[in-house]
């Protein structure tokens, strides 16, 4: 299976990627930082033995990045499904809440 995981370079996303990688799936991590993305790919390959792991650079929180990521899909990336493994936190300092 071909799987795209946004937020897959660390934390929960990386753990999800690891579980799919053990099952010999083709994994593509979507990350914002190239060094961290490369490191996550190498870590997962070493840990799982699955060499079918790659990354794309992009930040889905930035509208112009969405287009770049989409354009890369049209060039030859075909995914069976994708997972968004990122967390959006909102904190307020309003003490009346």
Steps between C-alpha positions, in 0.01 A plus 500: 500500500619858431453726802560873548544616860508872575680577824683170464847624583454494878267412785170326432540528123837324508356227723213448254750489213702239688199274548416514129866457400523173693225369272719572194283783364632782284517800733540867410547745785392859448720734701605863514866455585729314260758394759235366737320328210820327384578393856150359551522304174841357595381416853194317370696311235758387757239405758256315274720376215246650257687690229177630339491818708542849357401858577350809342559850629202723564304683765126441475435800726625728220262529206774537236667183633177305448523570127863387488417175679202441270714564192748236618215248525412561136858423397475137604408452862195276531376436852249252631432729794652777709513577868524839667702451818531849629351677796354848508494646850326816608570653838332802649618731773146617572446415864122515460496182297 
